[in-house]
Structure formats: structure tokens, C-alpha cells
Amino acid sequence: MSVLDQLRAELGDRVDTSAAALDEARADKSGHRASAAPLAVVHAEAVEHVQATLRIASATGTPVVTRGAGTGLAGAANAGGGEIALSVRRMTRILEVSPDDLLAVVEPGILNADLNAQLAPHGLWWAPDPASRAISTVGGNIATGAGGLLCAKYGVVRDAVLGLDVVLADGRLIRMGHRSVKGVTGLDVTSLMIGSEGTLGVIVGATLKLRRLTPGDVCTIAATFPTVRDAAAGSSAVTAAGIQPAIMELMDATSLAAAHALLALPAPTPGASQLTIQTDGPAARTEADAVAEVLRTAGGTVVTTYDREEGERLLAIRRAMHPAMESLGTALIEDVSVPRSQMVAMFDEIARVEREHGVEIPTVAHAGDGNLHPNFIFEGTEVPQAIWDAADDLFRAAIRLGGTLTGEHGIGLLKRRWLADELGDDQWRLQRDIARVFDPAGILNPGKVFER
């Protein structure tokens, strides 16, 4: 029997070979597409469907690419010729909510925003808040090590996962991690799985660390500055003042103007960049007033609102970044992080790369934690070599400043050529060898993260 016949015998109509499904599985939001369509898309609805798929794949040596909502930005979930696209998007159940233990057990396909909508009646929430929260899955957030707008105060996905249920390449199900607040038995395999981008196993369940809904006000400050360098210096001044906002987002002039145009808002002042900052909790108003004063002293034109709905309208400008970039042309949406003290220096490097390579790089940043998203805009569907040359220069600049290639999007397919530059040869080999322990035959997401 062929691989396809075996899949159909085990999984029936969950095996999808329609042209539309195969084409969709070739791409994610990075703009990259696999050169050929996969063999099939398996729509898993339960753990046993994932196990059956991997047992067949393991026995036949067939590569498997796990997919959630396909919102990734590094090409990690793109399935190509001869591969099985294993979709866990239909696995959307919340299996348990324990307010006393501040945890929930969920399946991987549930959307981030849907999870929090269902947790709210319990007075709880899951803190990871990627800008794509309305369309990205919890499993995808975990697999990529996603971050988002609230990281500076509430941490990243790694800080909000207690345990994982994972199906290994040969179909075995293992449960790792714990339900208790503390747990240091053996090696921390849960943390190893977070951000592994489908190369170590398939996440089929997650025990999440929750928080109680934050009491008090939510206040929002929008401050415009004459240049992006001034805005970055303003964000550093807030950090230096010892104030801890929940959100601190920076948009340069090009990205701000594009978002305003997309949302049909009045055009911002030409050349102006903007910081959007939120404070929350019992001291939100006091902190917002302190932030506003710091930003005025730093040269910003400041508007403050204590109204939650008005604050969300201001933040909607930042959340519109991805579609706004797409309105400018084809966008290679990138992701580097530097120490917060190097934010101004990194924006200087972006300006240098623009100048020396003759490219435009609209940039937004999670300014509270030093995570920048430079966007390389070009025409057509293939990334031109000139864009890769500019990206290469920018990535190496981030590393020189003590930073990293990716803060939250992952390595996937698009950044694997730079991985050893950051890790060094010895650590690169060590990480690749660890992946081989989990997946000796190399069938899980081959060619992603590591070139094996």
C-alpha cells in the first residue's frame, strides 16, 4: 500500500488531497511557499489521529510537517513535495480549567484570543499576547516560542507553560512537565520543546500557567516624536525611570503612516514616529502620569487616556502592522532582539542598512523588551538577493550589539543559514544532535531550523 492508501485506511476522510488544501499547506504568513504541494493534509481531531499519522510516517520514512493556523513568519510550517502536512487546527478543546491551581489544559488548535475569551468568566487569562492573537493557535505560539505585546511585564510563552503532551516521531505519546508551581525532576524537556518548531515532536496538549485578571485601570499613552531615534530614546528613558508598563510599542514613520492609511485614519505628521504605552493594575493611573512626564521630557507630544476602549483603539494601530506592511508590497517580516540599552544603536544600524543597500525597512518594535520587527519591502513573490544581502547585514548588526536573530518568530526555513553564526559551531552541532535523539530518521519538519 502507498503512504496515501495507508493514511486513508487509518484516518478516512480526515485525509485531504483537495487542491485547495494542498496549496494552502505550502505557505505561511512569511510569504515563502514550498516549491511543490505535499502528499496530503491530515486533519487530526484527536491524539490518536496524530499517533496514527506518525506511525505510518515513521514506518515509511515519510516527512511530516505539523501545522496550526499557518500564521508563522519563518516558513517553519510550510509543507512541500513528498511530505505529509499534519494539521492540529481542529483540536480546539479546553480540557480543564482549575482556578485554584491557576492552570488550564488545552488542545493545540485553540486560538489564543478564543482561549482568553473562555477563561475570562473564570476571572483568568493566559498572558502571551502576540499581535496575531485573533488568528494564531496556542500550539503554534508554543512551537515557535511566540512573544507579543505584553512580554516586558508578563513574560513570553516559555514563562506560561507548565507541561506538554507530545507525540514523538514514532507515534509514542509522552507527557512532560508538571502541574505544580515548582518542578525540577530530571531535565527540563518541556522548555526544550517550546520553540522547537515541529522538529522534536508534535504538541497535542498543553498545561498552561494562568494569571488572575489584573484588577484596576488600564491607561494608554500615545507619544509622537520627530524621529524614530527620538522615540527609541524615549522608550529607554521609561525603562531607566524604573516604570514597568504592560505594553510599550514603537512604530517608525513609514509603518505608522501605512497603518493610518490602512485604517482610514488621518495621516500622522510626516516623519513622526510613535510610542504606544499601556499601564495596568491598581497603580495604572499613577504610572501612566509618570510615563507621560518622562516622554514629554524626552521631547514627545503626549496624549493620555484612562478609558479602556479608547486605549484599545490606539493599540489597534499597532496591531494593524502586518496588513499595513502588505499594503506597501511584498513584505519579509523580520524579527531581531537586542538588549534594551541598544535600541537606539539598533535603529541607527537599520538606517545604515537602508542607506547602504538602497532599501526601505519600515520597523516596529516591542520597545519594552528590545524586540524589533524590521520589514523588508519588495515587489514580486521571490525575495530578491539584494533584500537577502540587506537582511544579512542587519542580522549581523543585531548579533554584534549583543542581540539575537529571533525574539519570537523562530528560525524555520528563512533564517537557518545564520543559526551557526549566532550559536557557534559547537552549540549548533549539539542542538542538531539533540534533535536527532528525538527524531533519529529525520522525518519531523526536515530542512527547518537545521539543515540535516
N, C-alpha and C positions, 0 to 999 in steps of 0.2 A: 504493500500500500504506500502511496505517496504521503508526504507530510500533510498535505491538504486533506487527503482522504482520512488520515488518522485523526486530524483535528475535528473533522465533521462527524466522524463516528463517535467521538467522545463528547463533543460540545454542540452538535446540531446546528441550529440556526444562529447560535452566537458567533459563528464563524462567518465573517462578512467579506465577500470578494467583489462588492459593487465598485464600479469605477470611482464614484464619489468618495466612498470611504477610503479606498486605497490612495487616492490623490491627496485627501486631507491628511493622512498619516505621514506623508512625505515631508511636511513642513511644520514649523512652529512660528512664533512671532519674531524670530530673529531675521526673517527674510531669506534664510537659507533653505533650499529644497534638496532632498536626495535626488540623485540622477535617475533613479528608476523607482517604480512602485513596489511595495512589499508584496509578499505572497498572499497575505490575508490580514485582516484586523479581527482579533478575538475580543469580543465584548464580555469580559468577565463580570459576573454578577455576584460571585461568592468565592471564598478562598479556594474551594475545591476546583473551581474553573481555572484559577491561576496555577494550581498544582498540576492539573492535567496538562495544561499547555506546556509547562516547563518539563514535565516528564517526557513528553513527546519530543520537545526541542532537544533535550539532553540526549535522548536515545538516537536521534537522527543527526545531531550536530548542527541543528538549525539555529541561527542567531535570533535573539528576541530583544525587541526594543519596547520598554514599558512607556505608556503614555497616560497622562491625565487629561487636562483640558487643552494641552498644546499651546500654553501661553508662555513657555520658556523663551529665553532670549540668547541661548548659546548653541542651539541646534542639537541639544542632547536627546530630545525625544523624536527626532526625525528618523523614520524607518525607510530603508531602501530595498533594493533588489535582493531577493532570496531570504528576506527577513520576515519574522512574524511581528506585527505590531500588536502588543498586548495592552489593551485599554482597560483601566480600572475605573473609568469615569462613572460607570453605573453603580459602583459600590459606594453608596451615599448615606448609609445608616449611621445614626448616633446610637451606639450600643449601650452606653451607660453615662449618666451624669451623676456625680457624687459631690454635692455642695459641701458636705462635711470634710471631705478629703481634698476639695478643690481640684478635681480631676474629671476628665471625660474620656471615654473610649470610643473612637470613631473609625469608620472605614475611610480609605484614602481618597475616594472620589468626591467627597462633600466639598462644596465651595467654601472658601474662607468666610465670606460675608454671610452665607446661609448658616454656617455653624454658629456665628455670633448672634444672628437673629434668633436662633433656637435656644441659645444659652441665656439670653437677656431676661426671660421670665424667671430664671433661677437666680438672678442677680449676679451673673457670672459673665466673663468674657475671656477669649483667647487672644493674647496680646499681639502676636505677629500681624503686621498690617501692611502688606505690600500694596503698592498703588493699584495693582491688578486684583485686589481682594474680591471684587464682584465677579471675576471670571476665572480665577486661579483656584486649584484644588489644594486641600490641606496636604495630601500626599505629595503633590508637586512642590509645595512650599518646603516640605521636609527633604525631599530628594535633592533639591537644589540648594538647600541651606538659605532660604529666602530671608530677606530683611524687611525693609519698608520704612514708613514714616515715623514710627514710634520707637525705633531701635535705641536711640540715645538714652531714653529713660526706662524702657520696659524690656530691652534685650531683643535678640534675634530668635529664630526658630529653635536653635540649639538650646536656648535657655528655657524653652517652653515645652519640651518633650521629655517625658519620664521613661517611656518604654515603647518598643515597636514589635509588631508581629511581621515576620519576614519569611517569604518563600525563597529558598535557595535555588541555584541553577538546576539541581537535580530533582526538585519538587518537594524537598523536605520543608516542613514548617517549623520555625524556631521562634521562641518568644524571648526577647531580650529586654533588659532594663528592669524597672520596678514600679510599684505604686506608692511607695513610701517617699517622704521628703528626702531622706538620705538613703544611699545605697551604693556601696563601693565593692561589692563582691566581684572578684575577678577583673578582667579587663573591661573597659567601657566600650563595648561593641556598639551600643546604641549611638554614641556620639560618632563613631566611625561610619555608621550607616547614614547619618544626617549629612547631606551634601555629597553623597556618593554617586548621584546622577544615574542610578539604574545599573551601575557596574558591579555591585556586590550582591544584590538580591532584589526582590520585588516586595515593596511595603504593602501589606494588606490590612494592617490595623495599627492604630497609634493611641497610646495612653498619654493624654495631654495635660500639662500643668496649667491650671486656670488661675484667674485672679477675680476677686470680687469687683463689681462695678465701682469705679472711682467716685466717691461722693464729692459734692461741691460743684463749683462752677467750671465751665470751660471758656477760656478767654482767648481771643485771637488778635494778633498784632501783624499788620502788613506794613512793611517799611521799604520804600524805594530809595535807591542810591544812584548817583550819576554813572558809576561804572561797576562792573562785576567784581573788580578788585576791592572796591569800597564795600560792597555787600559782603564779600568774604571776610574782610577785616571786621565788619560789624558782627558777623556770627562769632568770630574769635573773641570779640570783646564781651559778648554774652557769656561764653564759656568761661572766660577769665574772671568774670564777675561772680562766679560761683552759683549762678542760677541754672536750674535744670528744667528746661521746657520739656513738654511731652513731644512736641514736633518743632523742628527748625529746618525749613526747606528754602533752598536758594534757586532762583531761576535767572539765567543771564538774559540779556536784552533780546536776543533772537528767539529763544524759547518762550519768553514772556509774551512777545508780540504775536507769535504763532498761536499760542493758547488763547489769547484775547480774540484773535481773528476767528479761530475755530468756534468759540463760544459766543460770537457776535457781540463782544463787549467793546466799549470804547477803546481805541488804541492807547497804549501806555505812552509815556513820554519817550521820545526817540532816544535810544542808547541806555535807557534806565534798566537796572536790574532790581530784583525784589527778593526780600526775605519774608517768608510767612511763618509765624511762630505761634504755637498754642501752648498755654499753660492749663493745668487741670488740678483738681483736688481742692481741699479746704483753703489753701493759700493762693489759689489761682489768680485772684484779682490783685493781691499784693505783688505777686511775682510778675504779672503782666505789666503793671505800672513800672516796676523796676526794669524790666526788659525794654519798655518803651523809652525810658530815660537813657539807658545805655545806648540805644540805637540813635536817639536824637544827638547825643554827644558824639557819636561816631559819624554824624553827617547825614543820617537818614531822615526822610519825610515819613512820619509815622501816623498810622490810623489804628485805633484800638477798638474792639467791640467785645462786650461781655455777653452777647447774645449767641447761643449755640448755633442756631440756624444761619445767622449771618456769617459766623465763623466757617461753617461748612461750605457756604457759597464762595468764600475767599479761598478755601482749600481746594475747591473744585477746579480752580485754575491750574493748580499744580497737578492734580490727578488727571487732567486732560493732556498731559505731556506727550504720551505715546501717540495718540491720534493726531495731535498737533504736529509732531515730527513727520508723520506720514503725509501730512498735507504739504510739506515742503519738498517731497521727493521720496526716493527710497532711503530708508534710514538704517544704518548699522548702529544699534543702540548699545553702547558700551558701558563698562562698569569697573571703575578702579577705586581703591580706597587709599587714603594717606592719613598719617597722624593729623589730628585736628589742628595742631600748630603749623602744619604745612599747607593748609588750604589756600592761602594767598599765593604761595610759591607754585602750587599745582595749577592754579588759574593762569599764572604767568607762563607756565610751560605750555598750557593749552593755546594761549595767544601766540607763543613762539612757533608751535607746530602749525597753526593756521597760517602764519606769515611765511614760514619756510617752505611749506608744502602746497600753498595756494589752495587750501580747502577751508570750508566753513564747518565749525564744530559747535553747534548750539549745545549748551550744557546746563543740566540741573544737578542739584546736589542735596543729599541728606546732610546738611551742614552741621547738624548736631553730633554726627559721628564720623565725619570726614569721607563719606562715600559719595563719589561723583559719578554722574552718568553723561559722559560726552557722547554726542550723536554725530556720526559722520554721514552727511547728506550727499547723495549722488543720483544719477539717472540710470534707469535700466534695472535689470534683475540680478546681474552678476556684480559682485564687489570689484571695482577696478583695482589694479595693482597699486595705483597712486594712493588709493584710500588705505590699503593694507600697509603701505610704507609709512603713511602718516600715523596710523594706529600703532605700528611697531615703535615709532619714535615716542609716542605718548605713553605706551605701556612701560617702556624702559625708563621714562622720566618718573613715573609713579614709583617704580621699584627703587630708583636712585634716592627718592625722597623718604625712603623707609616704608613705602606702601606695598600694595598687593595688586595682582592682576584682576581680582574679582572680590567684591564685598558681599555679593548676594546672587548674582546671576549664574555663577558656576563656570566651568571650563568648557564642557561639552565638546563640540566639534570645532568651534571657531577659535578657541584660544589654546588648543593643545600644543601648538608649536612653541609657545612661550613658557610652558609649565616648568621645564627644567631650568630656564633662566632664573626663575624665582626660587625654586626649591633647591637647586644644585643637583648634580648628577647622582650623588649617593642617595639623597632622600627621594629623588624621582624613582630610582630603581627599587628602593624599599617600598614605596607606595604601590608601584606596579606589581611587585611580588606579593604584597598583601592581597591585592585584587585577585591574583591567580589562586590564592588559597581558597577564596570564596567560590571562584569560578574557574576551575582548572582547565576546562576546554575552551574558555574564552567566548562563550555564546551570549553573554549578557552585555548588550549595548557595545558591541565591538567597534573599535575605532574612535570611541568617545573618551575624552579625558586623556587616556594613554593610547599611544599608537602601538598596538601589540601585534 
